[in-house]
Amino acid sequence: MPGAGWTYSPRWDHYYSAELDRDEVTKETRTLLAKATKGDAWTDPKGRRHIPLLVDNQIVGNLWEDADLANLDLAGYWAVPNGVHAELALGQRIVGTIWVGV
């Protein structure tokens, strides 16, 4: 098929991957959540709620639903240039994300 595939070199983050140990990511996520507090909730113009997660007054994550931080579990995660981007789950629902420096 003419024109199929990459017509230019993909950016490095399109194929960046690293082996990450789930136990280590889970441990670091729980440690970060234990230190985190919830900031002031706000609603964007499309009506989506955002609750920033703060550690030492720095935003490290975001919740879309008000949830007890102690009840959140690690769902999916992937490597990013400065650590790990992890999804936070409450039961079977993804309710937010957090950046973990593993």
Biopython code that builds the backbone (N, CA, C, O; Angstrom):
import numpy as np
from Bio.PDB.StructureBuilder import StructureBuilder

atoms = [
    (1, "MET", "N", (0.853, -1.176, 0.000)),
    (1, "MET", "CA", (0.000, 0.000, 0.000)),
    (1, "MET", "C", (0.897, 1.236, 0.000)),
    (1, "MET", "O", (1.622, 1.458, 0.969)),
    (2, "PRO", "N", (0.868, 2.026, -1.031)),
    (2, "PRO", "CA", (1.727, 3.207, -1.092)),
    (2, "PRO", "C", (1.403, 4.205, 0.018)),
    (2, "PRO", "O", (0.239, 4.458, 0.330)),
    (3, "GLY", "N", (2.445, 4.755, 0.595)),
    (3, "GLY", "CA", (2.266, 5.773, 1.619)),
    (3, "GLY", "C", (1.986, 5.237, 3.016)),
    (3, "GLY", "O", (1.832, 6.016, 3.956)),
    (4, "ALA", "N", (1.919, 3.916, 3.164)),
    (4, "ALA", "CA", (1.657, 3.362, 4.488)),
    (4, "ALA", "C", (2.921, 3.383, 5.325)),
    (4, "ALA", "O", (4.027, 3.363, 4.785)),
    (5, "GLY", "N", (2.769, 3.421, 6.599)),
    (5, "GLY", "CA", (3.918, 3.398, 7.500)),
    (5, "GLY", "C", (4.385, 4.804, 7.832)),
    (5, "GLY", "O", (3.730, 5.796, 7.513)),
    (6, "TRP", "N", (5.529, 4.856, 8.479)),
    (6, "TRP", "CA", (6.077, 6.145, 8.897)),
    (6, "TRP", "C", (6.608, 6.894, 7.689)),
    (6, "TRP", "O", (7.334, 6.331, 6.869)),
    (7, "THR", "N", (6.252, 8.135, 7.584)),
    (7, "THR", "CA", (6.809, 8.968, 6.522)),
    (7, "THR", "C", (7.918, 9.850, 7.081)),
    (7, "THR", "O", (8.520, 10.640, 6.353)),
    (8, "TYR", "N", (8.184, 9.713, 8.373)),
    (8, "TYR", "CA", (9.241, 10.447, 9.049)),
    (8, "TYR", "C", (9.668, 9.605, 10.247)),
    (8, "TYR", "O", (8.964, 8.670, 10.628)),
    (9, "SER", "N", (10.782, 9.919, 10.826)),
    (9, "SER", "CA", (11.231, 9.173, 12.000)),
    (9, "SER", "C", (10.323, 9.496, 13.180)),
    (9, "SER", "O", (10.057, 10.666, 13.455)),
    (10, "PRO", "N", (9.843, 8.462, 13.884)),
    (10, "PRO", "CA", (8.983, 8.732, 15.039)),
    (10, "PRO", "C", (9.782, 9.382, 16.159)),
    (10, "PRO", "O", (10.986, 9.165, 16.291)),
    (11, "ARG", "N", (9.085, 10.188, 16.968)),
    (11, "ARG", "CA", (9.744, 10.763, 18.130)),
    (11, "ARG", "C", (10.180, 9.629, 19.046)),
    (11, "ARG", "O", (9.606, 8.541, 18.998)),
    (12, "TRP", "N", (11.180, 9.866, 19.875)),
    (12, "TRP", "CA", (11.714, 8.823, 20.738)),
    (12, "TRP", "C", (10.646, 8.269, 21.669)),
    (12, "TRP", "O", (10.691, 7.087, 22.010)),
    (13, "ASP", "N", (9.668, 9.103, 22.098)),
    (13, "ASP", "CA", (8.691, 8.620, 23.064)),
    (13, "ASP", "C", (7.616, 7.737, 22.436)),
    (13, "ASP", "O", (6.783, 7.179, 23.149)),
    (14, "HIS", "N", (7.625, 7.606, 21.108)),
    (14, "HIS", "CA", (6.671, 6.705, 20.468)),
    (14, "HIS", "C", (7.082, 5.249, 20.628)),
    (14, "HIS", "O", (6.242, 4.359, 20.498)),
    (15, "TYR", "N", (8.326, 4.992, 20.902)),
    (15, "TYR", "CA", (8.760, 3.607, 21.055)),
    (15, "TYR", "C", (9.630, 3.407, 22.292)),
    (15, "TYR", "O", (10.307, 2.387, 22.417)),
    (16, "TYR", "N", (9.613, 4.369, 23.199)),
    (16, "TYR", "CA", (10.375, 4.268, 24.439)),
    (16, "TYR", "C", (9.761, 3.201, 25.329)),
    (16, "TYR", "O", (8.547, 3.187, 25.532)),
    (17, "SER", "N", (10.577, 2.314, 25.856)),
    (17, "SER", "CA", (10.057, 1.345, 26.820)),
    (17, "SER", "C", (11.187, 0.937, 27.744)),
    (17, "SER", "O", (12.366, 1.035, 27.403)),
    (18, "ALA", "N", (10.806, 0.488, 28.897)),
    (18, "ALA", "CA", (11.777, 0.020, 29.880)),
    (18, "ALA", "C", (11.116, -1.069, 30.700)),
    (18, "ALA", "O", (9.897, -1.082, 30.870)),
    (19, "GLU", "N", (11.921, -1.973, 31.202)),
    (19, "GLU", "CA", (11.400, -3.009, 32.083)),
    (19, "GLU", "C", (11.182, -2.416, 33.457)),
    (19, "GLU", "O", (12.119, -1.907, 34.072)),
    (20, "LEU", "N", (9.958, -2.476, 33.941)),
    (20, "LEU", "CA", (9.625, -1.930, 35.245)),
    (20, "LEU", "C", (9.083, -3.047, 36.134)),
    (20, "LEU", "O", (8.221, -3.821, 35.716)),
    (21, "ASP", "N", (9.587, -3.124, 37.347)),
    (21, "ASP", "CA", (9.130, -4.118, 38.300)),
    (21, "ASP", "C", (7.850, -3.609, 38.964)),
    (21, "ASP", "O", (7.867, -2.565, 39.616)),
    (22, "ARG", "N", (6.743, -4.335, 38.805)),
    (22, "ARG", "CA", (5.450, -3.902, 39.342)),
    (22, "ARG", "C", (5.499, -3.728, 40.864)),
    (22, "ARG", "O", (4.898, -2.795, 41.397)),
    (23, "ASP", "N", (6.205, -4.610, 41.562)),
    (23, "ASP", "CA", (6.292, -4.494, 43.021)),
    (23, "ASP", "C", (6.963, -3.186, 43.434)),
    (23, "ASP", "O", (6.534, -2.537, 44.388)),
    (24, "GLU", "N", (8.011, -2.803, 42.718)),
    (24, "GLU", "CA", (8.715, -1.551, 43.027)),
    (24, "GLU", "C", (7.831, -0.344, 42.731)),
    (24, "GLU", "O", (7.791, 0.606, 43.513)),
    (25, "VAL", "N", (7.120, -0.380, 41.598)),
    (25, "VAL", "CA", (6.233, 0.724, 41.252)),
    (25, "VAL", "C", (5.096, 0.830, 42.270)),
    (25, "VAL", "O", (4.729, 1.932, 42.676)),
    (26, "THR", "N", (4.542, -0.306, 42.680)),
    (26, "THR", "CA", (3.476, -0.317, 43.687)),
    (26, "THR", "C", (3.970, 0.264, 45.005)),
    (26, "THR", "O", (3.281, 1.072, 45.628)),
    (27, "LYS", "N", (5.158, -0.144, 45.428)),
    (27, "LYS", "CA", (5.731, 0.356, 46.688)),
    (27, "LYS", "C", (5.940, 1.863, 46.641)),
    (27, "LYS", "O", (5.579, 2.569, 47.583)),
    (28, "GLU", "N", (6.514, 2.357, 45.564)),
    (28, "GLU", "CA", (6.763, 3.792, 45.423)),
    (28, "GLU", "C", (5.453, 4.581, 45.325)),
    (28, "GLU", "O", (5.350, 5.686, 45.858)),
    (29, "THR", "N", (4.459, 4.014, 44.647)),
    (29, "THR", "CA", (3.165, 4.682, 44.538)),
    (29, "THR", "C", (2.503, 4.804, 45.905)),
    (29, "THR", "O", (1.974, 5.861, 46.247)),
    (30, "ARG", "N", (2.530, 3.724, 46.693)),
    (30, "ARG", "CA", (1.936, 3.758, 48.035)),
    (30, "ARG", "C", (2.678, 4.747, 48.944)),
    (30, "ARG", "O", (2.051, 5.456, 49.731)),
    (31, "THR", "N", (3.994, 4.793, 48.837)),
    (31, "THR", "CA", (4.779, 5.745, 49.628)),
    (31, "THR", "C", (4.399, 7.181, 49.272)),
    (31, "THR", "O", (4.216, 8.019, 50.155)),
    (32, "LEU", "N", (4.283, 7.454, 47.987)),
    (32, "LEU", "CA", (3.918, 8.793, 47.537)),
    (32, "LEU", "C", (2.491, 9.152, 47.967)),
    (32, "LEU", "O", (2.242, 10.279, 48.397)),
    (33, "LEU", "N", (1.559, 8.206, 47.857)),
    (33, "LEU", "CA", (0.181, 8.468, 48.268)),
    (33, "LEU", "C", (0.079, 8.714, 49.771)),
    (33, "LEU", "O", (-0.773, 9.484, 50.214)),
    (34, "ALA", "N", (0.938, 8.068, 50.559)),
    (34, "ALA", "CA", (0.924, 8.272, 52.009)),
    (34, "ALA", "C", (1.332, 9.704, 52.367)),
    (34, "ALA", "O", (0.874, 10.247, 53.373)),
    (35, "LYS", "N", (2.193, 10.316, 51.543)),
    (35, "LYS", "CA", (2.650, 11.689, 51.790)),
    (35, "LYS", "C", (1.763, 12.734, 51.124)),
    (35, "LYS", "O", (1.865, 13.922, 51.432)),
    (36, "ALA", "N", (0.902, 12.304, 50.221)),
    (36, "ALA", "CA", (0.122, 13.230, 49.404)),
    (36, "ALA", "C", (-1.095, 13.780, 50.148)),
    (36, "ALA", "O", (-1.655, 13.141, 51.038)),
    (37, "THR", "N", (-1.476, 14.983, 49.747)),
    (37, "THR", "CA", (-2.722, 15.597, 50.199)),
    (37, "THR", "C", (-3.493, 16.029, 48.959)),
    (37, "THR", "O", (-2.926, 16.170, 47.875)),
    (38, "LYS", "N", (-4.784, 16.235, 49.136)),
    (38, "LYS", "CA", (-5.619, 16.691, 48.026)),
    (38, "LYS", "C", (-5.669, 18.213, 48.025)),
    (38, "LYS", "O", (-5.874, 18.843, 49.063)),
    (39, "GLY", "N", (-5.481, 18.785, 46.859)),
    (39, "GLY", "CA", (-5.588, 20.229, 46.707)),
    (39, "GLY", "C", (-7.030, 20.646, 46.482)),
    (39, "GLY", "O", (-7.949, 19.838, 46.623)),
    (40, "ASP", "N", (-7.224, 21.898, 46.134)),
    (40, "ASP", "CA", (-8.563, 22.428, 45.873)),
    (40, "ASP", "C", (-9.099, 21.883, 44.553)),
    (40, "ASP", "O", (-8.452, 21.992, 43.511)),
    (41, "ALA", "N", (-10.289, 21.297, 44.615)),
    (41, "ALA", "CA", (-10.927, 20.746, 43.414)),
    (41, "ALA", "C", (-11.381, 21.879, 42.507)),
    (41, "ALA", "O", (-11.752, 22.955, 42.975)),
    (42, "TRP", "N", (-11.348, 21.625, 41.206)),
    (42, "TRP", "CA", (-11.834, 22.587, 40.235)),
    (42, "TRP", "C", (-12.473, 21.834, 39.073)),
    (42, "TRP", "O", (-12.201, 20.653, 38.857)),
    (43, "THR", "N", (-13.312, 22.525, 38.339)),
    (43, "THR", "CA", (-14.012, 21.924, 37.208)),
    (43, "THR", "C", (-13.599, 22.654, 35.942)),
    (43, "THR", "O", (-13.616, 23.883, 35.885)),
    (44, "ASP", "N", (-13.225, 21.875, 34.918)),
    (44, "ASP", "CA", (-12.807, 22.508, 33.668)),
    (44, "ASP", "C", (-14.037, 22.938, 32.854)),
    (44, "ASP", "O", (-15.164, 22.607, 33.222)),
    (45, "PRO", "N", (-13.831, 23.669, 31.757)),
    (45, "PRO", "CA", (-14.959, 24.173, 30.972)),
    (45, "PRO", "C", (-15.882, 23.076, 30.416)),
    (45, "PRO", "O", (-17.044, 23.345, 30.109)),
    (46, "LYS", "N", (-15.378, 21.861, 30.287)),
    (46, "LYS", "CA", (-16.218, 20.766, 29.788)),
    (46, "LYS", "C", (-16.930, 20.024, 30.921)),
    (46, "LYS", "O", (-17.608, 19.026, 30.682)),
    (47, "GLY", "N", (-16.777, 20.509, 32.143)),
    (47, "GLY", "CA", (-17.495, 19.916, 33.263)),
    (47, "GLY", "C", (-16.778, 18.771, 33.955)),
    (47, "GLY", "O", (-17.375, 18.093, 34.791)),
    (48, "ARG", "N", (-15.514, 18.539, 33.631)),
    (48, "ARG", "CA", (-14.753, 17.460, 34.269)),
    (48, "ARG", "C", (-14.116, 17.972, 35.549)),
    (48, "ARG", "O", (-13.532, 19.056, 35.579)),
    (49, "ARG", "N", (-14.235, 17.185, 36.597)),
    (49, "ARG", "CA", (-13.683, 17.570, 37.899)),
    (49, "ARG", "C", (-12.222, 17.162, 37.989)),
    (49, "ARG", "O", (-11.844, 16.098, 37.499)),
    (50, "HIS", "N", (-11.400, 17.994, 38.609)),
    (50, "HIS", "CA", (-9.986, 17.718, 38.816)),
    (50, "HIS", "C", (-9.646, 18.003, 40.271)),
    (50, "HIS", "O", (-9.990, 19.057, 40.806)),
    (51, "ILE", "N", (-8.974, 17.060, 40.899)),
    (51, "ILE", "CA", (-8.499, 17.245, 42.269)),
    (51, "ILE", "C", (-6.995, 16.986, 42.248)),
    (51, "ILE", "O", (-6.584, 15.832, 42.119)),
    (52, "PRO", "N", (-6.165, 18.013, 42.368)),
    (52, "PRO", "CA", (-4.715, 17.794, 42.315)),
    (52, "PRO", "C", (-4.217, 17.041, 43.550)),
    (52, "PRO", "O", (-4.715, 17.239, 44.658)),
    (53, "LEU", "N", (-3.232, 16.183, 43.337)),
    (53, "LEU", "CA", (-2.543, 15.498, 44.435)),
    (53, "LEU", "C", (-1.244, 16.244, 44.673)),
    (53, "LEU", "O", (-0.457, 16.446, 43.748)),
    (54, "LEU", "N", (-1.020, 16.652, 45.909)),
    (54, "LEU", "CA", (0.136, 17.475, 46.240)),
    (54, "LEU", "C", (1.073, 16.768, 47.214)),
    (54, "LEU", "O", (0.627, 16.136, 48.172)),
    (55, "VAL", "N", (2.369, 16.880, 46.961)),
    (55, "VAL", "CA", (3.410, 16.466, 47.893)),
    (55, "VAL", "C", (4.367, 17.644, 47.999)),
    (55, "VAL", "O", (4.954, 18.062, 47.001)),
    (56, "ASP", "N", (4.525, 18.177, 49.194)),
    (56, "ASP", "CA", (5.357, 19.365, 49.418)),
    (56, "ASP", "C", (4.954, 20.521, 48.502)),
    (56, "ASP", "O", (5.808, 21.206, 47.940)),
    (57, "ASN", "N", (3.650, 20.727, 48.362)),
    (57, "ASN", "CA", (3.078, 21.787, 47.520)),
    (57, "ASN", "C", (3.428, 21.657, 46.044)),
    (57, "ASN", "O", (3.329, 22.638, 45.307)),
    (58, "GLN", "N", (3.828, 20.495, 45.602)),
    (58, "GLN", "CA", (4.090, 20.216, 44.193)),
    (58, "GLN", "C", (3.015, 19.258, 43.688)),
    (58, "GLN", "O", (2.708, 18.272, 44.358)),
    (59, "ILE", "N", (2.447, 19.526, 42.538)),
    (59, "ILE", "CA", (1.434, 18.635, 41.974)),
    (59, "ILE", "C", (2.132, 17.390, 41.434)),
    (59, "ILE", "O", (3.014, 17.481, 40.580)),
    (60, "VAL", "N", (1.728, 16.228, 41.940)),
    (60, "VAL", "CA", (2.304, 14.964, 41.495)),
    (60, "VAL", "C", (1.268, 14.069, 40.830)),
    (60, "VAL", "O", (1.601, 13.005, 40.310)),
    (61, "GLY", "N", (0.017, 14.499, 40.848)),
    (61, "GLY", "CA", (-1.022, 13.688, 40.253)),
    (61, "GLY", "C", (-2.342, 14.414, 40.214)),
    (61, "GLY", "O", (-2.437, 15.599, 40.536)),
    (62, "ASN", "N", (-3.376, 13.667, 39.806)),
    (62, "ASN", "CA", (-4.682, 14.247, 39.609)),
    (62, "ASN", "C", (-5.740, 13.168, 39.827)),
    (62, "ASN", "O", (-5.579, 12.033, 39.377)),
    (63, "LEU", "N", (-6.808, 13.521, 40.510)),
    (63, "LEU", "CA", (-7.971, 12.635, 40.647)),
    (63, "LEU", "C", (-9.132, 13.242, 39.889)),
    (63, "LEU", "O", (-9.246, 14.463, 39.784)),
    (64, "TRP", "N", (-10.009, 12.371, 39.351)),
    (64, "TRP", "CA", (-11.219, 12.834, 38.688)),
    (64, "TRP", "C", (-12.439, 12.594, 39.562)),
    (64, "TRP", "O", (-13.515, 13.133, 39.303)),
    (65, "GLU", "N", (-12.266, 11.780, 40.599)),
    (65, "GLU", "CA", (-13.327, 11.523, 41.569)),
    (65, "GLU", "C", (-12.727, 11.708, 42.953)),
    (65, "GLU", "O", (-11.546, 11.433, 43.169)),
    (66, "ASP", "N", (-13.548, 12.177, 43.892)),
    (66, "ASP", "CA", (-13.078, 12.324, 45.257)),
    (66, "ASP", "C", (-12.973, 10.929, 45.865)),
    (66, "ASP", "O", (-13.975, 10.223, 45.978)),
    (67, "ALA", "N", (-11.782, 10.535, 46.249)),
    (67, "ALA", "CA", (-11.551, 9.197, 46.795)),
    (67, "ALA", "C", (-10.564, 9.290, 47.952)),
    (67, "ALA", "O", (-9.710, 10.175, 47.985)),
    (68, "ASP", "N", (-10.692, 8.371, 48.891)),
    (68, "ASP", "CA", (-9.747, 8.283, 49.997)),
    (68, "ASP", "C", (-8.425, 7.757, 49.447)),
    (68, "ASP", "O", (-8.391, 6.687, 48.840)),
    (69, "LEU", "N", (-7.352, 8.489, 49.649)),
    (69, "LEU", "CA", (-6.057, 8.105, 49.082)),
    (69, "LEU", "C", (-5.581, 6.751, 49.591)),
    (69, "LEU", "O", (-4.870, 6.044, 48.878)),
    (70, "ALA", "N", (-5.960, 6.379, 50.806)),
    (70, "ALA", "CA", (-5.536, 5.095, 51.372)),
    (70, "ALA", "C", (-6.201, 3.908, 50.661)),
    (70, "ALA", "O", (-5.702, 2.785, 50.740)),
    (71, "ASN", "N", (-7.314, 4.145, 49.973)),
    (71, "ASN", "CA", (-8.046, 3.059, 49.312)),
    (71, "ASN", "C", (-7.687, 2.889, 47.845)),
    (71, "ASN", "O", (-8.229, 2.010, 47.174)),
    (72, "LEU", "N", (-6.783, 3.715, 47.339)),
    (72, "LEU", "CA", (-6.424, 3.637, 45.926)),
    (72, "LEU", "C", (-5.390, 2.552, 45.673)),
    (72, "LEU", "O", (-4.494, 2.322, 46.485)),
    (73, "ASP", "N", (-5.533, 1.890, 44.528)),
    (73, "ASP", "CA", (-4.602, 0.838, 44.111)),
    (73, "ASP", "C", (-3.942, 1.235, 42.800)),
    (73, "ASP", "O", (-4.451, 2.077, 42.060)),
    (74, "LEU", "N", (-2.807, 0.617, 42.527)),
    (74, "LEU", "CA", (-2.118, 0.813, 41.257)),
    (74, "LEU", "C", (-2.829, -0.007, 40.193)),
    (74, "LEU", "O", (-3.096, -1.194, 40.385)),
    (75, "ALA", "N", (-3.130, 0.626, 39.077)),
    (75, "ALA", "CA", (-3.714, -0.088, 37.935)),
    (75, "ALA", "C", (-2.609, -0.227, 36.889)),
    (75, "ALA", "O", (-1.629, -0.934, 37.124)),
    (76, "GLY", "N", (-2.747, 0.424, 35.758)),
    (76, "GLY", "CA", (-1.718, 0.382, 34.738)),
    (76, "GLY", "C", (-0.624, 1.395, 35.005)),
    (76, "GLY", "O", (-0.811, 2.334, 35.778)),
    (77, "TYR", "N", (0.520, 1.205, 34.362)),
    (77, "TYR", "CA", (1.621, 2.163, 34.482)),
    (77, "TYR", "C", (2.533, 2.005, 33.284)),
    (77, "TYR", "O", (2.567, 0.958, 32.637)),
    (78, "TRP", "N", (3.272, 3.064, 33.002)),
    (78, "TRP", "CA", (4.211, 3.018, 31.883)),
    (78, "TRP", "C", (5.351, 3.991, 32.152)),
    (78, "TRP", "O", (5.210, 4.968, 32.887)),
    (79, "ALA", "N", (6.474, 3.691, 31.535)),
    (79, "ALA", "CA", (7.674, 4.517, 31.717)),
    (79, "ALA", "C", (7.539, 5.807, 30.923)),
    (79, "ALA", "O", (7.060, 5.811, 29.788)),
    (80, "VAL", "N", (7.969, 6.897, 31.539)),
    (80, "VAL", "CA", (8.069, 8.196, 30.889)),
    (80, "VAL", "C", (9.485, 8.696, 31.154)),
    (80, "VAL", "O", (10.182, 8.105, 31.979)),
    (81, "PRO", "N", (9.936, 9.745, 30.500)),
    (81, "PRO", "CA", (11.322, 10.163, 30.648)),
    (81, "PRO", "C", (11.797, 10.397, 32.084)),
    (81, "PRO", "O", (12.964, 10.145, 32.383)),
    (82, "ASN", "N", (10.937, 10.865, 32.971)),
    (82, "ASN", "CA", (11.385, 11.171, 34.333)),
    (82, "ASN", "C", (10.823, 10.229, 35.380)),
    (82, "ASN", "O", (10.698, 10.625, 36.539)),
    (83, "GLY", "N", (10.483, 9.016, 35.026)),
    (83, "GLY", "CA", (9.960, 8.059, 35.996)),
    (83, "GLY", "C", (8.855, 7.209, 35.427)),
    (83, "GLY", "O", (9.012, 6.578, 34.381)),
    (84, "VAL", "N", (7.714, 7.196, 36.134)),
    (84, "VAL", "CA", (6.598, 6.330, 35.767)),
    (84, "VAL", "C", (5.306, 7.123, 35.880)),
    (84, "VAL", "O", (5.108, 7.873, 36.837)),
    (85, "HIS", "N", (4.445, 6.957, 34.917)),
    (85, "HIS", "CA", (3.098, 7.525, 34.966)),
    (85, "HIS", "C", (2.183, 6.359, 35.327)),
    (85, "HIS", "O", (2.129, 5.366, 34.601)),
    (86, "ALA", "N", (1.458, 6.472, 36.449)),
    (86, "ALA", "CA", (0.648, 5.365, 36.946)),
    (86, "ALA", "C", (-0.812, 5.766, 37.062)),
    (86, "ALA", "O", (-1.137, 6.902, 37.409)),
    (87, "GLU", "N", (-1.688, 4.810, 36.764)),
    (87, "GLU", "CA", (-3.122, 5.015, 36.928)),
    (87, "GLU", "C", (-3.529, 4.568, 38.326)),
    (87, "GLU", "O", (-3.044, 3.554, 38.827)),
    (88, "LEU", "N", (-4.417, 5.325, 38.948)),
    (88, "LEU", "CA", (-4.921, 5.005, 40.277)),
    (88, "LEU", "C", (-6.340, 4.471, 40.148)),
    (88, "LEU", "O", (-7.182, 5.078, 39.486)),
    (89, "ALA", "N", (-6.599, 3.337, 40.781)),
    (89, "ALA", "CA", (-7.905, 2.692, 40.674)),
    (89, "ALA", "C", (-8.587, 2.616, 42.033)),
    (89, "ALA", "O", (-7.944, 2.438, 43.067)),
    (90, "LEU", "N", (-9.890, 2.756, 41.998)),
    (90, "LEU", "CA", (-10.742, 2.540, 43.158)),
    (90, "LEU", "C", (-11.697, 1.448, 42.736)),
    (90, "LEU", "O", (-12.621, 1.684, 41.957)),
    (91, "GLY", "N", (-11.472, 0.239, 43.254)),
    (91, "GLY", "CA", (-12.229, -0.906, 42.762)),
    (91, "GLY", "C", (-11.809, -1.194, 41.330)),
    (91, "GLY", "O", (-10.631, -1.415, 41.052)),
    (92, "GLN", "N", (-12.772, -1.191, 40.430)),
    (92, "GLN", "CA", (-12.495, -1.466, 39.013)),
    (92, "GLN", "C", (-12.474, -0.194, 38.161)),
    (92, "GLN", "O", (-12.383, -0.280, 36.937)),
    (93, "ARG", "N", (-12.556, 0.980, 38.786)),
    (93, "ARG", "CA", (-12.580, 2.247, 38.065)),
    (93, "ARG", "C", (-11.254, 2.980, 38.189)),
    (93, "ARG", "O", (-10.671, 3.050, 39.272)),
    (94, "ILE", "N", (-10.785, 3.523, 37.081)),
    (94, "ILE", "CA", (-9.620, 4.405, 37.114)),
    (94, "ILE", "C", (-10.138, 5.786, 37.538)),
    (94, "ILE", "O", (-11.008, 6.364, 36.885)),
    (95, "VAL", "N", (-9.587, 6.301, 38.641)),
    (95, "VAL", "CA", (-10.075, 7.581, 39.179)),
    (95, "VAL", "C", (-9.018, 8.671, 39.137)),
    (95, "VAL", "O", (-9.292, 9.800, 39.544)),
    (96, "GLY", "N", (-7.815, 8.365, 38.655)),
    (96, "GLY", "CA", (-6.782, 9.388, 38.598)),
    (96, "GLY", "C", (-5.452, 8.846, 38.115)),
    (96, "GLY", "O", (-5.322, 7.674, 37.761)),
    (97, "THR", "N", (-4.468, 9.732, 38.110)),
    (97, "THR", "CA", (-3.112, 9.368, 37.713)),
    (97, "THR", "C", (-2.120, 10.010, 38.665)),
    (97, "THR", "O", (-2.435, 10.973, 39.364)),
    (98, "ILE", "N", (-0.913, 9.456, 38.678)),
    (98, "ILE", "CA", (0.158, 10.000, 39.524)),
    (98, "ILE", "C", (1.493, 9.751, 38.810)),
    (98, "ILE", "O", (1.650, 8.763, 38.093)),
    (99, "TRP", "N", (2.442, 10.656, 39.018)),
    (99, "TRP", "CA", (3.783, 10.512, 38.461)),
    (99, "TRP", "C", (4.707, 10.055, 39.574)),
    (99, "TRP", "O", (4.809, 10.705, 40.614)),
    (100, "VAL", "N", (5.376, 8.945, 39.354)),
    (100, "VAL", "CA", (6.239, 8.331, 40.369)),
    (100, "VAL", "C", (7.665, 8.314, 39.841)),
    (100, "VAL", "O", (7.906, 7.874, 38.717)),
    (101, "GLY", "N", (8.598, 8.781, 40.630)),
    (101, "GLY", "CA", (10.005, 8.777, 40.230)),
    (101, "GLY", "C", (10.691, 7.501, 40.669)),
    (101, "GLY", "O", (11.339, 7.469, 41.715)),
    (102, "VAL", "N", (10.554, 6.452, 39.881)),
    (102, "VAL", "CA", (11.165, 5.151, 40.202)),
    (102, "VAL", "C", (12.535, 5.082, 39.576)),
    (102, "VAL", "O", (13.229, 4.076, 39.719)),
]
sb = StructureBuilder()
sb.init_structure("model")
sb.init_model(0)
sb.init_chain("A")
sb.init_seg("    ")
for serial, (resi, resn, name, xyz) in enumerate(atoms, 1):
    if name == "N":
        sb.init_residue(resn, " ", resi, " ")
    sb.init_atom(name, np.array(xyz, "f"), 0.0, 1.0, " ", f" {name:<3s}", serial, name[0])
structure = sb.get_structure()
